[in-house]
Amino acid sequence: MPSTSTRVRLSVAAALCVLPLGLVWSATSGILTPGFTIYGDCSYSYEVYCTPDAYIPGSYIPGADVLGAQATARVFLVFAAVVLAYAAVGTRTPFARRLVRAATVAIGVALALAVSARAVAAVVCLLAALALVAPAAWRRPRKSELFGPGPVDR
């Protein structure tokens, strides 16, 4: 199986960081509150005037969906997507490598927030993005990358 280029991996990971922004992170169902009765005093009042029983009906409180664009993790997801897109189209420099490492940390934080919100689809997307980016970002550089071209590398 041929391996994909780093540019493609970074581009796909950037897209996978944008995708959870449109997914539902949490959903609450609507609830119907029960009604209640305020009892009057007609059963024990000797006066002509009495207060009858009053029934107050319940109310419906609709549920709500929280999208990824409304979740706390959106800051980390947008940061990671922008950095990964920048690294995909730019040149490979040590600064870009540090940015991609910061993006993997941001993806990890967003992943933790997605797990805490039980957003399964977002967790899958973020795990795939980490699997694409983390091995290349966190591998140790070769000796020639650390010290520049030496007499053997020319």
N, C-alpha and C positions, 0 to 999 in steps of 0.2 A: 504494500500500500504506500503510495507516494505521500511524503509529508507536505503539508501546506506551508506556504511562505509565512514569514512573520507579519508581513503587511496584511495579509488576508486574515490571519488570526486576530490581529489587533482590531481590524475593521469589524469582524463578526462579534468580537467581545464588546466593542463600542455599541453596536446595534443591540446586543443582549442587555446592555445597561440601560438603554433607552426604553426597551420593551416593557419592563415592569412599571413604568410611569403611567401606562394606560390600563394596567390590570387592576382588578378589585383586590385590595389588601384586606379589608375586613367588611363584613356586612352584618347589620343588626336587623332583626325582624321587627315588624310592628307589633304593638301590644294594645289590647283593649282593656281599659281599666273598668272594674266593676262599678255599678251605680250604688248609691246608698240612700237610705230613707232617714229623713229628719222627722221624728215623731212629734206630733202636736199634742195639745192638752184637751182635746174634745172628750176623751173617755173619762176624765175625772174633773172636768170643769163644771161648776154649777151656774156659771154666768151664761148670758145669752151669747156673748162673744167667745168663740174658741178658735184656736189655731189648728187647722187640719194637718194631717200628715202630708209631707212633701217628699216626693221621690226625685232625686237628682240623678239623671242618667250618667253612665260612664262615658268616657271619651276614647277615641282611637288616636294613638301616637304612632305616626308612620315610622318605618325603619329607615336606615340610611346606609349607603355604600361609601366606603372610603377608598378612593383610587390612589394609585401610587403617586400621582402628581399632588395629592393632598397629604400624603404621609410624611413623616419626619425624615425618612430616608431619601427623599427627593434631592436634597442638597448633595449627598454623597453620590447618588446615581448620576446626577448631571455633571459633577466634577469628574467622575471616572469616565463618563462617555466623552467629554471634551478632551481630556488628557489622552485617552486611547485613540481618538480620532486624530489628534495632533501627532501622536507618535506614529500612527499608521502612514500619514502622508509626509512626515518630516524625515530628516536624516537621523541616523542612530548616533547619539552623542551620550556622554555620561550624564548630562543633565536630563535628557529624555528618559534615560534608564531610571533615574531617581524619581522622575515624575510618574513613570509607569508603576514603580514600586509603591508610590503614594496612592496611585489609583487602585492597586490591588488591596491596599489597606482600607480604602474607602468602600470598595466592593465588599470586603469582609464585614465592615460595620453595617452596611446596608443589608447584608445577608443575615446578620444577627437580629436586626430590626424586623426583617421579613419573617424570620423564624418565630420571634416573639409575637408577631401579629397573626401567625398561622396562615401566611399567604403562600400556599404551596406552589402555585405557578411562578411567582416571583422568586422563590427559593430555587426552583429548577433552573430558571434563567441565570440567576447569579452564580450558581454552582458551575454551570457550563461556562460562563464568562471567566470565572477563576481558573477553571481547568485549562482554558485556552491561553491565558495570559501568565499565570503564576510561574510555570516552569521556566519560561524564557526570561521573565523579569528577575527571578530570584536565584538563577544559577550563578555559580561562581565564574567570574571572568577568567579567561585564559591568561597565562603569564604574559603573552605578547600584548594583550589588551591593557594590562596593568602598566607596563613599562614603555609602551610604544614600540615601534619597529626597532629591532636590534640588528646586530651585524648578520645574524643568521636569516632574519626575515626579509632582508632586502632583495 
